[in-house]
């Protein structure tokens, strides 16, 4: 006898429907799973049999064939346990077989019948809503995540017995209801810019970067505050919109990082170690999963000790920075992951980390700096809009009791500048000045003749590339937006040029 149960699987961060076909017939006892299952799917036979037995339903030995359709896509994970178990229960007439097509079922079974959380629930719930399912049945731990899909009835249940009751006595259950505040609730910010002593020009540079979503490189000796400043950058970025929360939560859900939180409501901050591999940074695997560049989507990717990263890994960043997405291709499939992040990198002035610090014999020479900076390619540096020096903090700043500006006041200015940009690019996918293309630069970044002469000198003396020239104009546009003015002035261009300190070492 054949039963069909609706379930789903992940391809990248998108869900796609999977029909779990359970055929139970007479013959030599066997349990065969087909449809390109991975080992975790094949092992479901042991979990399902034990869960059914421990819940009071024992199945005599039969020939069992499980097909996961479409059969030409590889399936992974343990979330097909629940639909497979429901196929057995339909065979035993415990649940009505005609109701199994109304819902989409997803979840791993413990040996006692409990439903354990699965990854990728949000992308699957979005797919279920799009395909018109009457509801989705998920483990209770995943209910808040699925609840982000507002128009889809979500049933978050604890165990297999409750699933049976839902199908046999549906009037006893109501869909889970969550307020938006419940789903996106977040603890107060633990970090704040008012904790940073001195470094006023670096704070200004980070404010400009946040206002236009520009990439940043911080250069300074150990202890100058590079990491401290970078970790506080998300606190001055604008609050995420609901659509951005959905985008980010999809990625984190596909990566299995949500745990029991409803949504990622704060802009991500990812800081991988310099030993990271290409697939871990960009994304990959036999069945592609998102890497750090995608986990930092709509947030900050922080690379500390930039020259210590392998050159090949750094070169892989060029396309995600430009395109805002990553395509991971395999022989049988390809997946696209979003990667619209702000890159913030930090490095020492030269290879000898103690040179240039107070009490050292001397600072880094120009040749030592040039040799150390050569570990980073020119094309990657061109894509970093703001390059700023972070000097040691002066003693008077360390002991000063004068209150520093907090993150909330800086965020207010940044948000106002972003709103100005959103109005400028209304109806388009551009959300900040850093994402402008050549036509947008020509249209929105006109500068006076005096500023053109200054830029000409910079191109001639500092060796600006054409890409660096465009980046200067984008940063100048952002500085003007922070001041709330429509026209870019010479002062704005001059400040933007000052943020290109690395070009002189090329």
VEXVEX-261449 format. One record per residue (C-alpha): residue in three letters; x, y, z. Coordinates in steps of 0.5 Angstrom, whole numbers, plus 500, padded with zeros to 3 digits. Last residue first. Layout:
BEGIN
ALA,X,Y,Z
...
REM end
This chain:
BEGIN
UNK,602,601,491
UNK,604,605,498
UNK,601,611,496
UNK,594,608,495
UNK,594,606,502
UNK,592,612,505
UNK,585,613,501
UNK,581,616,507
UNK,584,623,506
UNK,581,623,499
UNK,574,623,502
UNK,576,629,506
UNK,578,633,500
UNK,572,631,496
UNK,567,633,502
UNK,571,640,503
UNK,571,641,495
UNK,563,640,496
UNK,558,635,494
UNK,551,638,493
UNK,545,635,496
UNK,546,637,503
UNK,544,633,510
UNK,551,634,513
UNK,551,626,513
UNK,549,626,506
UNK,555,630,504
UNK,559,625,507
UNK,556,620,503
UNK,557,623,497
UNK,564,624,498
UNK,565,617,500
UNK,562,615,493
UNK,566,620,489
UNK,572,617,493
UNK,570,610,491
UNK,570,612,483
UNK,577,615,483
UNK,579,608,487
UNK,576,604,481
UNK,579,608,476
UNK,586,607,480
UNK,589,612,484
UNK,596,613,483
UNK,598,618,489
UNK,601,623,485
UNK,597,623,479
UNK,590,621,481
UNK,591,625,487
UNK,593,631,483
UNK,587,630,479
UNK,582,629,485
UNK,584,636,487
UNK,583,639,480
UNK,576,636,480
UNK,575,639,487
UNK,576,646,484
UNK,572,644,478
UNK,565,643,483
UNK,563,636,484
UNK,557,631,481
UNK,556,625,484
UNK,549,623,483
UNK,548,622,476
UNK,555,620,474
UNK,556,616,480
UNK,549,613,479
UNK,551,611,471
UNK,558,608,474
UNK,554,603,479
UNK,552,605,486
UNK,552,600,492
UNK,557,604,496
UNK,552,609,496
UNK,547,605,500
UNK,540,601,499
UNK,541,600,491
UNK,535,595,489
UNK,531,600,486
UNK,524,603,487
UNK,527,609,491
UNK,534,610,490
UNK,535,617,492
UNK,529,616,498
UNK,534,610,500
UNK,540,615,500
UNK,536,620,504
UNK,534,615,509
UNK,541,612,510
UNK,543,619,512
UNK,538,620,517
UNK,540,613,520
UNK,547,615,520
UNK,546,621,524
UNK,541,617,529
UNK,546,612,529
UNK,551,617,532
UNK,547,619,537
UNK,545,612,539
UNK,552,610,539
UNK,555,614,545
UNK,559,621,544
UNK,564,621,549
UNK,564,623,556
UNK,570,627,559
UNK,573,623,564
UNK,580,623,561
UNK,585,618,564
UNK,586,614,557
UNK,585,621,553
UNK,590,624,557
UNK,595,618,556
UNK,594,618,548
UNK,591,612,545
UNK,596,609,540
UNK,595,611,532
UNK,589,608,528
UNK,590,610,521
UNK,585,610,516
UNK,583,606,509
UNK,576,608,507
UNK,573,605,500
UNK,576,598,501
UNK,575,595,494
UNK,581,598,491
UNK,585,595,496
UNK,582,588,494
UNK,585,590,487
UNK,591,592,489
UNK,593,585,493
UNK,594,585,500
UNK,601,582,502
UNK,604,588,499
UNK,602,592,505
UNK,608,588,509
UNK,613,590,504
UNK,610,597,503
UNK,610,598,511
UNK,617,596,511
UNK,620,600,506
UNK,616,606,509
UNK,620,605,515
UNK,616,602,521
UNK,617,607,528
UNK,623,607,532
UNK,626,604,538
UNK,620,602,542
UNK,618,606,548
UNK,611,607,545
UNK,609,603,539
UNK,611,604,532
UNK,615,597,532
UNK,612,592,536
UNK,608,588,531
UNK,614,587,527
UNK,610,585,520
UNK,609,593,519
UNK,603,598,520
UNK,599,592,524
UNK,592,590,521
UNK,585,591,521
UNK,579,589,516
UNK,572,591,516
UNK,568,589,510
UNK,561,591,510
UNK,556,586,508
UNK,551,584,502
UNK,553,577,501
UNK,547,573,499
UNK,547,566,497
UNK,546,563,491
UNK,546,555,490
UNK,549,550,484
UNK,547,543,483
UNK,549,537,480
UNK,557,538,478
UNK,557,543,484
UNK,557,551,484
UNK,557,556,489
UNK,554,563,487
UNK,556,568,492
UNK,552,575,493
UNK,553,582,494
UNK,556,583,487
UNK,562,587,488
UNK,564,585,495
UNK,562,578,494
UNK,566,578,487
UNK,573,580,491
UNK,572,576,497
UNK,575,570,493
UNK,582,574,493
UNK,582,574,500
UNK,582,567,501
UNK,587,566,495
UNK,592,571,499
UNK,592,566,505
UNK,590,571,511
UNK,595,573,515
UNK,595,580,511
UNK,588,582,514
UNK,590,581,522
UNK,583,582,524
UNK,578,580,518
UNK,571,583,521
UNK,565,582,516
UNK,559,586,518
UNK,552,586,517
UNK,547,586,512
UNK,549,579,510
UNK,555,577,515
UNK,552,570,515
UNK,553,570,507
UNK,561,572,508
UNK,562,567,513
UNK,560,561,509
UNK,553,559,507
UNK,552,551,505
UNK,552,548,499
UNK,551,540,499
UNK,558,537,498
UNK,560,543,501
UNK,561,550,500
UNK,561,557,502
UNK,565,563,501
UNK,569,564,508
UNK,568,556,510
UNK,569,554,503
UNK,576,558,502
UNK,579,556,509
UNK,579,560,515
UNK,586,560,518
UNK,585,568,519
UNK,580,567,524
UNK,573,569,523
UNK,570,575,525
UNK,562,575,524
UNK,558,581,526
UNK,551,580,524
UNK,546,586,524
UNK,541,585,530
UNK,534,582,529
UNK,536,575,527
UNK,529,572,528
UNK,525,567,533
UNK,531,565,537
UNK,531,557,539
UNK,538,555,536
UNK,538,560,530
UNK,545,557,527
UNK,543,551,523
UNK,546,554,517
UNK,540,554,513
UNK,537,558,519
UNK,542,563,519
UNK,541,565,512
UNK,534,565,512
UNK,534,569,518
UNK,539,574,515
UNK,533,575,509
UNK,527,575,514
UNK,531,580,518
UNK,532,585,512
UNK,525,584,510
UNK,523,586,517
UNK,528,593,517
UNK,534,592,520
UNK,536,598,525
UNK,541,603,522
UNK,548,602,523
UNK,551,605,529
UNK,551,599,534
UNK,554,595,528
UNK,560,598,528
UNK,562,597,536
UNK,566,591,534
UNK,570,594,529
UNK,572,600,534
UNK,574,595,540
UNK,578,591,534
UNK,582,597,532
UNK,583,600,539
UNK,590,602,539
UNK,592,596,543
UNK,597,593,538
UNK,599,598,533
UNK,595,601,527
UNK,591,600,520
UNK,584,600,520
UNK,581,598,513
UNK,574,600,512
UNK,568,598,507
UNK,563,603,505
UNK,556,602,507
UNK,554,609,506
UNK,552,612,513
UNK,556,606,516
UNK,563,608,513
UNK,562,615,514
UNK,561,614,522
UNK,567,609,521
UNK,571,615,519
UNK,568,620,524
UNK,570,614,530
UNK,577,614,527
UNK,578,621,527
UNK,576,622,534
UNK,580,616,536
UNK,580,618,544
UNK,577,613,549
UNK,572,608,546
UNK,567,606,551
UNK,562,612,549
UNK,562,607,542
UNK,557,602,546
UNK,557,595,547
UNK,552,590,550
UNK,546,593,546
UNK,540,591,550
UNK,537,584,549
UNK,533,582,543
UNK,526,581,541
UNK,524,580,534
UNK,519,574,534
UNK,516,576,541
UNK,516,584,538
UNK,512,581,532
UNK,507,578,536
UNK,507,570,536
UNK,501,566,535
UNK,502,558,534
UNK,496,555,530
UNK,490,552,534
UNK,489,545,536
UNK,484,541,539
UNK,479,542,533
UNK,484,538,529
UNK,482,531,532
UNK,485,526,528
UNK,491,529,524
UNK,492,534,530
UNK,492,528,535
UNK,497,524,531
UNK,502,530,531
UNK,501,530,539
UNK,503,523,539
UNK,509,524,535
UNK,512,529,540
UNK,512,537,542
UNK,508,540,537
UNK,509,547,533
UNK,503,548,529
UNK,504,554,524
UNK,498,557,520
UNK,502,561,514
UNK,500,568,513
UNK,505,571,518
UNK,511,567,516
UNK,516,569,522
UNK,512,564,525
UNK,516,559,522
UNK,522,561,527
UNK,518,562,533
UNK,515,555,532
UNK,522,551,531
UNK,523,549,538
UNK,516,546,538
UNK,518,541,532
UNK,514,543,526
UNK,508,542,522
UNK,506,547,517
UNK,499,549,515
UNK,494,549,509
UNK,499,549,504
UNK,499,554,499
UNK,505,553,495
UNK,508,560,497
UNK,506,559,504
UNK,510,552,504
UNK,516,555,501
UNK,516,561,506
UNK,516,555,511
UNK,521,551,508
UNK,526,558,508
UNK,524,559,515
UNK,525,552,517
UNK,532,551,515
UNK,535,547,521
UNK,531,542,525
UNK,529,542,532
UNK,527,535,535
UNK,520,532,536
UNK,520,527,541
UNK,518,520,540
UNK,522,516,545
UNK,527,515,540
UNK,528,522,538
UNK,525,524,532
UNK,527,529,527
UNK,522,534,524
UNK,518,537,518
UNK,511,536,516
UNK,508,540,510
UNK,500,540,511
UNK,494,538,507
UNK,497,532,503
UNK,497,528,510
UNK,490,529,511
UNK,487,523,506
UNK,492,518,509
UNK,487,519,516
UNK,492,517,522
UNK,492,511,526
UNK,490,507,520
UNK,496,502,521
UNK,499,504,514
UNK,497,511,516
UNK,502,511,522
UNK,507,508,517
UNK,507,514,513
UNK,507,518,519
UNK,513,516,521
UNK,517,517,514
UNK,514,524,515
UNK,517,525,522
UNK,524,522,520
UNK,525,527,514
UNK,528,532,518
UNK,534,528,519
UNK,539,531,515
UNK,541,531,507
UNK,537,530,501
UNK,541,529,494
UNK,537,531,488
UNK,535,527,482
UNK,530,523,486
UNK,525,529,486
UNK,522,525,490
UNK,524,522,496
UNK,522,514,496
UNK,522,510,502
UNK,521,502,501
UNK,518,498,506
UNK,518,490,506
UNK,514,488,512
UNK,516,486,519
UNK,511,488,524
UNK,510,495,526
UNK,509,496,534
UNK,505,503,535
UNK,505,504,543
UNK,510,511,543
UNK,516,507,544
UNK,515,502,538
UNK,514,508,534
UNK,520,512,536
UNK,524,506,536
UNK,522,504,528
UNK,523,511,526
UNK,530,512,529
UNK,532,506,526
UNK,529,507,519
UNK,532,514,520
UNK,539,512,519
UNK,538,512,511
UNK,537,520,512
UNK,543,521,516
UNK,547,517,511
UNK,545,521,505
UNK,539,520,501
UNK,539,520,493
UNK,532,518,492
UNK,532,511,495
UNK,531,509,502
UNK,530,501,503
UNK,527,497,509
UNK,527,490,508
UNK,523,484,511
UNK,522,479,505
UNK,515,480,502
UNK,508,483,503
UNK,508,491,502
UNK,509,498,505
UNK,510,504,500
UNK,512,510,503
UNK,513,516,499
UNK,516,522,502
UNK,514,528,497
UNK,520,533,497
UNK,518,541,496
UNK,524,546,495
UNK,526,550,500
UNK,531,556,499
UNK,538,558,503
UNK,542,553,499
UNK,538,548,496
UNK,534,546,502
UNK,529,540,503
UNK,521,539,504
UNK,516,535,506
UNK,509,533,504
UNK,507,525,505
UNK,505,520,500
UNK,502,513,502
UNK,503,507,498
UNK,500,500,500
REM end
